[in-house]
């Protein structure tokens, strides 16, 4: 192990929320026992070269100023954003300031100054971030090869609380918030607060009812209720949808997008190429279907409801396995019903909720086979 002095702590990563979360915990440890007048927290956020220079000057002043009565200081330069592959990050003036910052960091006496630098996003191909990682007590807060550890985030929020998350809830929540770590943590806290009974279990139904979709505008609760073939829940969710002031057309679009995916899944299942059960989708059969039919469906790499192979396999398995997969005939009938509802809304624009309620009854009436 190298005996080289680590003059500062450096925490970086692609997600600013997670980096700041880890850095805050580390700085609380670093500043423990330090007089409050000897603690400096500085913003490293800069929009241009002039602001980068101001950040460098603020840090220089902070580390060169003695603590009260000569005591040890704790300094946190947080939210540094000019190490990214951006216009500001690549500017010649910024690169000059980064070199000055390097000289400043090399002069830190860790006996007198406890310095933490946190940065996100960071272009790790550049020399300065590499130097920081090599010459500091560094940590890279990254997703890693296995992806984001969402379970660890949940476990951290549930620490010392008698609340648990049911099967598939974490995966559903990740899909709902479009893999945004900040939103994920906030929604987890909201669900924990809602489920305040001792030994409570947070269910997929709670996520459907309480967590809004982020980024893609898929009105999840109403769509989940409909494709779960639960007429009572569908009508309740529809009422909440219109009570919140939403329109019918984006909801119909969400229905059609999901139905298109189910039509493709049903076709692949009927052909024997894809295997789906109540546990989800068989990943090996999904991979072999891509190899066999991928070119037929198109080569687009962006998510597209017209191309089932651009979707996440877990998400498709959830769509198909949450309730018994309807027959191809009924899925096509649904598509015709969606079109009929759209035409009726044009004719009766002030009766949108009534039109969709009638559509749901036609599709999901008790005793109607699927």
C-alpha positions in Angstrom: 0.0 0.0 0.0 1.3 3.4 -0.9 2.5 5.7 2.0 1.8 8.8 0.0 -0.1 11.5 1.9 -3.7 11.9 0.9 -4.1 15.7 1.2 -7.9 15.8 0.4 -11.0 13.7 -0.2 -12.4 13.5 -3.7 -15.9 12.1 -4.5 -17.2 12.1 -8.1 -19.8 10.3 -10.3 -22.3 10.7 -13.1 -25.3 11.4 -10.8 -25.1 14.7 -8.9 -27.8 13.6 -6.4 -26.0 10.4 -5.4 -22.6 12.1 -5.3 -23.9 14.9 -3.1 -25.6 12.3 -0.8 -22.4 10.4 -0.3 -20.3 13.6 0.1 -22.6 15.0 2.7 -22.3 11.9 4.8 -18.5 12.0 4.5 -18.3 15.7 5.3 -20.3 15.2 8.5 -17.7 12.7 9.6 -14.9 15.0 8.5 -16.3 18.0 10.4 -17.1 16.1 13.6 -15.6 18.0 16.5 -14.7 21.0 14.4 -15.8 24.4 15.6 -18.8 25.7 13.6 -16.8 28.8 12.8 -14.1 26.7 11.2 -16.4 25.0 8.7 -16.7 26.3 5.2 -19.1 24.9 2.5 -18.4 26.4 -0.9 -20.3 26.0 -4.2 -18.2 24.7 -7.1 -21.0 25.3 -9.7 -19.8 27.5 -12.6 -21.5 28.5 -15.8 -18.5 30.1 -17.5 -14.7 30.6 -17.2 -15.1 33.7 -15.0 -17.2 31.7 -12.5 -14.6 28.9 -12.5 -11.9 31.5 -11.6 -14.2 32.8 -8.8 -14.5 29.2 -7.4 -10.8 28.7 -7.4 -10.3 32.0 -5.6 -12.9 31.2 -3.0 -11.3 27.8 -2.3 -7.8 29.4 -2.0 -9.1 31.9 0.5 -10.8 29.2 2.5 -7.8 26.9 2.8 -5.3 29.7 3.4 -7.4 31.2 6.3 -6.7 29.8 9.7 -9.4 28.3 11.8 -10.7 30.1 14.9 -7.9 30.1 17.5 -5.7 28.1 15.1 -8.0 25.1 15.2 -8.3 22.6 12.4 -10.7 23.6 9.6 -13.1 21.5 7.5 -13.8 22.7 3.9 -16.2 21.2 1.4 -16.1 22.4 -2.3 -19.4 20.9 -3.5 -21.2 20.4 -6.8 -18.2 21.1 -9.0 -19.5 20.9 -12.5 -16.6 22.3 -14.7 -14.8 18.9 -14.9 -17.4 17.7 -17.3 -17.2 17.3 -21.1 -19.0 20.6 -21.6 -18.3 23.9 -23.3 -17.2 25.4 -20.0 -15.2 22.3 -19.1 -13.2 22.3 -22.4 -12.5 26.1 -22.4 -8.9 27.1 -22.4 -9.5 29.4 -19.4 -11.0 26.6 -17.4 -8.1 24.3 -18.1 -5.8 27.0 -16.8 -7.8 27.4 -13.6 -7.8 23.6 -13.2 -4.0 23.6 -13.2 -4.0 26.3 -10.5 -6.5 24.2 -8.6 -4.1 21.3 -8.8 -1.3 23.4 -7.4 -3.6 24.5 -4.6 -4.6 21.0 -3.7 -1.0 19.8 -3.6 -0.3 22.5 -0.9 -3.0 21.3 1.5 -1.8 20.3 4.9 -4.2 17.6 6.0 -3.3 18.2 9.7 -4.7 21.7 9.4 -7.3 21.4 6.7 -9.8 18.7 6.1 -10.8 19.3 2.5 -13.6 17.5 0.5 -14.2 18.1 -3.2 -17.3 16.6 -4.8 -17.9 16.8 -8.5 -20.5 15.7 -11.0 -20.6 15.0 -13.9 -16.9 14.3 -14.6 -15.0 13.5 -17.8 -12.7 10.8 -16.3 -10.6 10.7 -19.5 -9.0 14.0 -18.6 -5.7 14.3 -16.6 -7.0 16.3 -13.6 -9.8 13.9 -12.6 -7.3 11.0 -13.0 -4.8 12.9 -10.8 -7.5 13.6 -8.2 -8.4 9.9 -8.0 -4.8 8.9 -7.7 -3.7 11.5 -5.2 -6.6 11.7 -2.8 -8.9 9.6 -0.6 -11.3 9.1 -3.6 -14.5 7.4 -4.3 -16.4 7.2 -7.6 -20.1 6.9 -7.0 -21.2 5.0 -10.2 -23.8 2.5 -11.3 -21.2 -0.1 -12.0 -21.5 -3.1 -14.3 -24.6 -4.4 -12.5 -26.5 -1.2 -12.8 -27.7 1.1 -10.0 -28.2 -0.6 -6.7 -31.8 0.5 -6.1 -32.3 -2.2 -3.4 -29.4 -0.6 -1.3 -31.1 2.9 -1.6 -34.4 1.4 -0.4 -32.6 -0.4 2.5 -31.0 2.8 3.5 -34.3 4.7 3.6 -36.0 1.8 5.5 -33.3 1.6 8.1 -34.8 1.2 11.6 -38.3 1.3 10.1 -40.8 -1.6 10.2 -41.7 -1.2 6.5 -40.9 -3.5 3.6 -41.3 -3.4 -0.2 -43.3 -6.3 -1.8 -42.2 -8.4 -4.8 -41.6 -6.3 -8.0 -42.3 -3.0 -6.3 -38.7 -1.7 -6.6 -38.6 -2.6 -10.3 -41.9 -0.9 -10.9 -40.9 2.2 -9.1 -37.6 2.4 -11.1 -39.6 2.2 -14.4 -42.1 4.8 -13.1 -39.6 7.5 -12.3 -37.5 6.7 -15.4 -34.4 5.7 -13.4 -34.0 9.2 -11.8 -32.2 8.6 -8.5 -33.3 11.8 -6.8 -37.0 11.1 -7.7 -36.6 7.5 -6.6 -35.4 8.4 -3.1 -38.2 11.0 -2.7 -40.9 8.6 -3.9 -39.5 5.9 -1.6 -39.8 8.3 1.3 -43.4 9.2 0.3 -44.4 5.6 0.1 -42.8 4.9 3.5 -44.7 7.8 5.0 -48.0 6.6 3.5 -47.5 3.0 4.8 -47.2 4.0 8.4 -48.5 0.9 10.0 -46.1 -1.4 11.9 -45.0 -4.2 9.6 -46.5 -2.6 6.6 -45.7 -3.8 3.1 -45.6 -1.4 0.2 -47.4 -3.0 -2.8 -47.4 -2.4 -6.5 -51.0 -1.1 -6.1 -49.6 1.7 -3.9 -47.1 2.7 -6.5 -49.8 2.7 -9.2 -52.0 5.0 -7.1 -49.4 7.3 -5.5 -46.4 7.7 -7.9 -46.8 9.7 -11.1 -45.0 8.8 -14.2 -41.8 10.8 -14.9 -40.5 11.7 -18.3 -42.7 9.6 -20.6 -46.2 10.8 -19.7 -47.7 7.3 -19.4 -50.7 7.7 -17.0 -49.7 4.6 -15.1 -52.5 4.0 -12.6 -55.3 4.1 -15.2 -53.3 2.1 -17.7 -52.3 -0.5 -15.0 -55.8 -0.9 -13.9 -57.2 -1.4 -17.4 -54.6 -3.9 -18.5 -55.0 -5.8 -15.2 -58.6 -6.2 -16.4 -60.0 -4.8 -13.2 -63.1 -2.9 -14.2 -63.8 -1.4 -10.7 -60.2 -0.2 -10.3 -60.2 1.1 -13.8 -63.3 3.3 -13.3 -61.9 4.6 -10.0 -58.6 5.5 -11.6 -60.4 7.1 -14.5 -62.3 9.3 -12.1 -59.0 10.4 -10.4 -57.5 11.0 -13.8 -60.1 13.6 -14.8 -60.4 15.0 -11.2 -56.7 15.9 -11.5 -57.6 17.9 -14.7 -56.0 15.6 -17.3 -57.3 15.1 -20.8 -58.6 11.9 -22.5 -56.3 11.9 -25.5 -52.9 11.3 -23.8 -54.6 8.5 -21.8 -55.9 6.9 -25.0 -52.4 7.2 -26.4 -51.0 5.4 -23.3 -53.6 2.6 -23.8 -52.7 2.2 -27.5 -49.0 2.1 -26.8 -49.3 -0.7 -24.3 -51.8 -2.5 -26.4 -49.5 -2.4 -29.4 -46.7 -4.0 -27.3 -49.1 -6.7 -26.0 -50.2 -7.5 -29.6 -46.5 -8.0 -30.5 -45.9 -10.1 -27.3 -49.0 -12.2 -28.0 -47.9 -12.9 -31.6 -44.4 -14.0 -30.5 -45.9 -16.2 -27.7 -48.4 -17.8 -30.1 -45.6 -18.5 -32.6 -43.7 -20.3 -29.8 -40.8 -17.9 -30.0 -41.4 -16.2 -26.6 -42.2 -17.7 -23.2 -44.1 -15.7 -20.6 -45.7 -16.7 -17.3 -46.9 -15.1 -14.1 -43.3 -14.6 -13.0 -42.4 -12.6 -16.1 -40.6 -13.1 -19.4 -38.1 -15.7 -20.1 -35.0 -13.7 -21.0 -33.3 -16.3 -23.1 -36.4 -16.7 -25.3 -36.6 -12.9 -25.6 -32.9 -12.7 -26.7 -33.4 -15.5 -29.3 -36.6 -13.7 -30.6 -34.5 -10.5 -31.1 -31.9 -12.5 -33.1 -34.6 -14.1 -35.2 -37.1 -11.2 -35.8 -35.2 -8.1 -34.8 -34.8 -6.9 -38.4 -38.4 -7.5 -39.2 -39.5 -5.2 -36.3 -36.9 -2.5 -37.2 -33.4 -1.7 -36.0 -34.3 1.4 -33.9 -32.5 1.6 -30.6 -34.8 4.2 -29.0 -37.9 3.1 -27.1 -40.8 2.8 -29.5 -44.2 1.1 -28.9 -44.1 -0.1 -32.5 -41.0 -2.2 -31.8 -41.3 -4.6 -28.9 -37.5 -5.2 -29.0 -36.7 -1.7 -27.9 -38.4 -2.2 -24.6 -36.9 -3.5 -21.3 -37.5 -7.2 -20.9 -38.5 -6.9 -17.3 -41.1 -4.2 -18.2 -42.5 -6.4 -21.0 -42.7 -9.4 -18.6 -44.6 -7.2 -16.1 -47.1 -6.1 -18.8 -47.7 -9.6 -20.0 -47.6 -11.5 -16.7 -49.5 -9.2 -14.3 -52.7 -10.9 -15.4 -53.5 -13.6 -18.0 -52.3 -12.4 -21.4 -55.4 -11.7 -23.5 -55.9 -13.4 -26.8 -54.8 -11.7 -30.0 -58.5 -11.3 -31.0 -59.3 -9.3 -27.9 -56.2 -7.2 -28.1 -57.2 -6.2 -31.6 -60.7 -5.6 -30.4 -59.3 -3.2 -27.8 -57.5 -1.3 -30.5 -60.7 -0.8 -32.4 -62.4 0.3 -29.2 -59.7 2.9 -28.6 -60.2 4.3 -32.1 -64.0 4.3 -31.5 -63.6 6.2 -28.2 -61.3 8.8 -29.9 -63.9 9.4 -32.6 -66.6 9.8 -30.0 -64.5 12.3 -28.1 -64.3 14.4 -31.2 -68.1 14.4 -31.4 -68.6 14.8 -27.7 -65.6 16.8 -26.3 -67.4 17.7 -23.1 -68.2 14.1 -22.2 -64.7 12.6 -22.3 -64.9 10.7 -19.0 -68.3 9.2 -19.9 -66.9 8.1 -23.3 -63.9 6.4 -21.7 -66.0 4.8 -19.0 -68.3 3.3 -21.6 -65.2 2.0 -23.5 -63.9 0.3 -20.3 -67.2 -1.4 -19.7 -67.3 -2.7 -23.3 -63.7 -4.1 -22.9 -63.8 -5.3 -19.3 -67.4 -6.2 -18.5 -67.7 -9.1 -16.1 -68.0 -12.4 -17.9 -66.2 -11.1 -21.0 -63.6 -13.7 -21.9 -60.1 -12.7 -22.8 
